[in-house]
Amino acid sequence: MTTSGSTAIVVGIDGSKSAVKAALWAADEAVSRDIPLRLIHVVAPHQHDHDRADEYGHRVLRAAADELSGTGQQVKVEIDVLHGDPVDVLAEASRSAEMVCVGWKGRHDSGSAGRGATAARLAVAAHCSVAIVRRRRIHHAVGPHRWVVAVLGSEARPHGVVNRAVEEALLRGAEILALSPWGAESAETEAIRAEFIAQLDDRDSAADITLCVLPRPDDIADLLAQSADIDQLVIASADDGDVVDQLRSAGVRDTLRGTNCSVLLVHVDRKDS
């Protein structure tokens, strides 16, 4: 079926297990917002037999939809096979999306570009938040310890990251770890702490969410390595070049390989401000 153009959570489906895991992760996001989950398979220009490529696309989309149906989630699923460069197509789809979700590695991520190349390019090109999803196994049950790690930047406006961190913590029943670049006792950090608390106080079940504010380390890879066994969602501004570079680095990819640590990059100057 094709979409109506309404706001949705978009998921890139390329036939990889990683993409299916991203769709299952995204289902909670769609249900919490009462919006559809739009699964998109992109036929790249180098695939000359478009009929065969289209057939493959519909097959992997139906397989992903079947996985979603098997969870019992009450989510409306829409599917599309589109043509073009995958990053360009998903970036265009992001114009009317609440979020775009992709697996941390793609079916064709290899060679000089490296694994995660498509996700890294999309994080910059998209017009909404981009989630790069990691899951050990498709139906793996996560443990009780969950963190939403909000990486705050001194140059980017933090409000979009704060807003999304609160939303995700409430959705997942997770604790919030905010990393402040201004130091633990600064006025700026206290203002951010107050903003978190104010937002939590305005929401239901806020008493169940724990907030911890720590100084932001120079290298967040070390922090992630110490807590690699915890179910984590790291949220940062897509405009914070230093953090994005760290999260895209080979060292962080190796650290997070096989973990349940996903990354959500928020475009604070676009839809998430």
C-alpha positions as CSV (number, residue, x, y, z in Angstrom):
1,M,0.0,0.0,0.0
2,T,1.1,3.6,-0.4
3,T,1.1,6.3,2.2
4,S,-1.3,9.2,2.5
5,G,1.5,11.7,3.2
6,S,0.5,12.1,6.9
7,T,3.0,12.3,9.7
8,A,4.6,8.9,10.4
9,I,7.6,7.2,11.8
10,V,9.7,6.2,8.8
11,V,11.8,3.1,8.8
12,G,14.3,2.2,6.1
13,I,14.0,-1.5,5.2
14,D,16.8,-3.0,3.1
15,G,16.3,-6.7,3.8
16,S,18.8,-6.8,6.6
17,K,18.1,-8.1,10.1
18,S,19.3,-4.8,11.5
19,A,16.5,-3.0,9.6
20,V,13.9,-5.4,11.0
21,K,15.1,-4.7,14.5
22,A,14.8,-0.9,13.7
23,A,11.2,-1.4,12.7
24,L,10.4,-3.3,15.9
25,W,12.1,-0.6,17.9
26,A,10.2,2.1,16.0
27,A,6.8,0.5,16.7
28,D,6.8,1.8,20.2
29,E,7.5,5.3,18.9
30,A,4.6,5.1,16.5
31,V,2.1,3.6,19.1
32,S,3.0,6.3,21.6
33,R,2.2,9.0,19.1
34,D,-0.8,7.2,17.5
35,I,0.7,7.6,14.1
36,P,1.5,5.1,11.3
37,L,4.8,3.2,10.9
38,R,5.9,3.7,7.3
39,L,8.3,1.1,6.0
40,I,10.3,2.2,2.9
41,H,12.5,0.1,0.7
42,V,14.6,2.0,-1.8
43,V,15.7,0.6,-5.1
44,A,19.1,2.2,-5.9
45,P,19.9,3.5,-9.4
46,H,22.6,0.8,-9.9
47,Q,20.0,-1.9,-9.7
48,H,19.2,-2.1,-13.4
49,D,16.6,-4.8,-13.2
50,H,14.0,-2.7,-11.6
51,D,11.2,-5.3,-11.8
52,R,13.2,-7.8,-10.0
53,A,14.4,-5.2,-7.5
54,D,10.8,-4.0,-6.9
55,E,9.7,-7.6,-6.3
56,Y,12.5,-8.1,-3.7
57,G,11.5,-4.8,-2.1
58,H,7.9,-5.8,-1.6
59,R,9.0,-9.2,-0.3
60,V,11.3,-7.7,2.4
61,L,8.7,-5.1,3.3
62,R,6.0,-7.8,3.8
63,A,8.4,-9.9,5.9
64,A,9.1,-6.9,8.1
65,A,5.3,-6.2,8.4
66,D,4.8,-9.8,9.4
67,E,7.4,-9.5,12.2
68,L,5.6,-6.4,13.5
69,S,2.2,-8.2,13.3
70,G,3.7,-11.0,15.3
71,T,4.4,-8.7,18.3
72,G,0.7,-7.9,18.8
73,Q,1.5,-4.2,18.6
74,Q,-1.6,-2.1,17.5
75,V,0.3,-0.1,14.9
76,K,-0.8,0.9,11.4
77,V,1.8,-0.2,9.0
78,E,2.3,1.4,5.5
79,I,4.8,0.2,2.9
80,D,6.4,1.8,-0.1
81,V,9.0,0.8,-2.7
82,L,10.7,3.9,-4.0
83,H,13.6,4.6,-6.4
84,G,16.7,6.7,-6.0
85,D,19.7,7.1,-3.7
86,P,18.6,5.6,-0.3
87,V,19.8,8.6,1.7
88,D,18.2,11.1,-0.7
89,V,14.9,9.2,-0.7
90,L,14.7,8.8,3.1
91,A,15.7,12.4,3.6
92,E,12.9,13.5,1.4
93,A,10.5,11.2,3.3
94,S,11.7,12.8,6.5
95,R,10.1,16.1,5.5
96,S,6.7,14.8,6.6
97,A,8.0,12.3,9.3
98,E,8.2,12.6,13.0
99,M,11.3,10.4,13.0
100,V,13.4,8.2,10.7
101,C,14.7,4.9,12.0
102,V,17.4,2.8,10.4
103,G,19.5,-0.2,11.5
104,W,23.1,0.6,12.6
105,K,24.4,-1.4,9.6
106,G,22.9,-1.8,6.2
107,R,22.8,-4.8,3.9
108,H,25.2,-3.1,1.4
109,D,27.4,-1.2,3.9
110,S,30.8,-2.4,3.0
111,G,33.9,-1.5,1.1
112,S,35.5,2.0,1.5
113,A,32.3,3.6,2.9
114,G,32.2,1.1,5.9
115,R,29.4,-0.2,8.0
116,G,26.9,2.4,9.1
117,A,27.8,4.8,6.2
118,T,24.1,5.1,5.1
119,A,22.9,5.8,8.6
120,A,25.7,8.4,9.1
121,R,24.9,10.3,5.9
122,L,21.1,10.2,6.7
123,A,21.7,11.7,10.2
124,V,23.0,14.8,8.5
125,A,20.6,15.0,5.6
126,A,17.3,14.3,7.3
127,H,14.7,17.0,8.3
128,C,13.7,15.3,11.5
129,S,15.3,13.2,14.2
130,V,17.2,10.1,13.1
131,A,17.4,6.9,15.2
132,I,20.2,4.5,14.5
133,V,19.0,1.3,16.2
134,R,21.1,-1.5,17.7
135,R,19.6,-4.6,19.1
136,R,21.2,-7.9,19.9
137,R,18.4,-10.1,18.6
138,I,15.1,-9.4,17.0
139,H,13.0,-10.7,19.9
140,H,15.6,-10.2,22.7
141,A,14.0,-9.1,25.9
142,V,15.9,-6.2,27.4
143,G,16.9,-6.1,31.1
144,P,15.4,-3.9,33.8
145,H,18.3,-1.3,33.7
146,R,17.7,1.3,31.1
147,W,19.2,4.7,30.6
148,V,18.4,7.6,28.3
149,V,21.7,9.5,27.9
150,A,21.2,13.1,26.9
151,V,24.4,14.6,25.6
152,L,24.1,18.4,25.8
153,G,26.1,20.7,23.7
154,S,27.2,24.2,24.7
155,E,26.8,25.6,21.2
156,A,23.5,23.9,20.1
157,R,20.3,24.8,21.9
158,P,19.7,22.0,24.4
159,H,15.9,22.3,24.5
160,G,15.2,19.9,21.6
161,V,17.5,17.3,23.3
162,V,15.9,17.8,26.7
163,N,12.4,17.5,25.2
164,R,13.2,14.3,23.4
165,A,15.0,12.8,26.4
166,V,12.0,13.3,28.6
167,E,9.7,11.8,26.0
168,E,11.9,8.7,25.5
169,A,12.5,8.2,29.2
170,L,8.8,8.1,29.9
171,L,8.1,5.9,26.9
172,R,10.8,3.4,28.1
173,G,10.5,3.7,31.8
174,A,14.2,4.6,31.8
175,E,16.4,6.8,34.0
176,I,17.9,10.0,32.5
177,L,21.6,10.7,32.5
178,A,22.2,14.2,31.3
179,L,25.8,15.1,30.4
180,S,26.5,18.8,30.8
181,P,29.4,20.6,29.1
182,W,29.3,23.4,31.6
183,G,30.4,21.5,34.7
184,A,28.3,20.0,37.5
185,E,27.9,23.2,39.6
186,S,27.5,25.9,36.9
187,A,24.5,28.1,36.5
188,E,23.9,26.7,33.1
189,T,23.8,23.2,34.4
190,E,21.4,24.2,37.1
191,A,19.1,25.8,34.5
192,I,19.2,22.6,32.5
193,R,18.5,20.5,35.6
194,A,15.5,22.8,36.3
195,E,14.2,22.4,32.8
196,F,14.3,18.6,33.0
197,I,12.5,18.6,36.4
198,A,9.9,21.1,35.1
199,Q,9.1,18.9,32.1
200,L,9.0,15.7,34.2
201,D,6.6,17.4,36.7
202,D,4.3,18.2,33.9
203,R,3.9,14.6,32.8
204,D,2.2,11.5,34.2
205,S,4.4,9.0,36.1
206,A,7.2,11.5,36.4
207,A,7.9,10.3,39.9
208,D,9.2,7.0,38.4
209,I,11.9,8.7,36.4
210,T,15.3,9.4,38.0
211,L,17.4,12.3,36.8
212,C,21.2,12.3,37.1
213,V,23.3,15.2,35.8
214,L,27.1,14.7,35.3
215,P,29.8,16.7,33.6
216,R,30.1,15.7,29.9
217,P,33.4,13.8,29.4
218,D,35.7,14.8,26.5
219,D,35.2,11.3,25.1
220,I,31.8,9.8,25.6
221,A,33.0,6.5,24.2
222,D,34.6,5.7,27.6
223,L,31.3,6.2,29.3
224,L,29.4,4.1,26.9
225,A,32.0,1.3,27.2
226,Q,31.5,1.2,31.0
227,S,27.8,0.6,30.6
228,A,27.7,-1.4,27.3
229,D,25.5,-4.1,29.0
230,I,22.8,-1.6,29.9
231,D,19.8,-0.9,27.5
232,Q,20.7,2.6,26.4
233,L,19.4,5.3,24.1
234,V,21.9,8.1,23.5
235,I,20.4,11.4,22.4
236,A,22.4,14.2,21.0
237,S,22.0,17.2,18.7
238,A,22.7,16.3,15.0
239,D,24.4,19.8,14.9
240,D,26.9,18.9,17.6
241,G,29.7,17.9,15.3
242,D,32.1,16.7,18.0
243,V,29.6,14.3,19.5
244,V,28.4,13.1,16.1
245,D,31.9,12.4,15.0
246,Q,32.5,10.4,18.2
247,L,29.4,8.4,17.8
248,R,30.3,7.6,14.2
249,S,33.9,6.6,15.1
250,A,35.2,3.1,14.6
251,G,36.0,2.9,18.3
252,V,32.4,3.6,19.4
253,R,31.1,1.2,16.7
254,D,33.3,-1.5,18.2
255,T,32.2,-0.7,21.7
256,L,28.5,-0.8,20.9
257,R,28.7,-3.9,18.6
258,G,26.3,-6.5,20.0
259,T,24.7,-4.1,22.6
260,N,21.3,-2.6,23.0
261,C,22.6,0.9,22.7
262,S,20.8,3.0,20.0
263,V,21.5,6.6,19.0
264,L,18.9,9.3,18.4
265,L,20.2,12.4,16.7
266,V,17.9,15.4,17.0
267,H,17.8,18.3,14.5
268,V,17.1,21.1,17.0
269,D,17.0,23.8,14.3
270,R,14.5,21.8,12.2
271,K,11.4,20.0,13.6
272,D,12.6,19.3,17.1
273,S,13.3,22.8,18.4
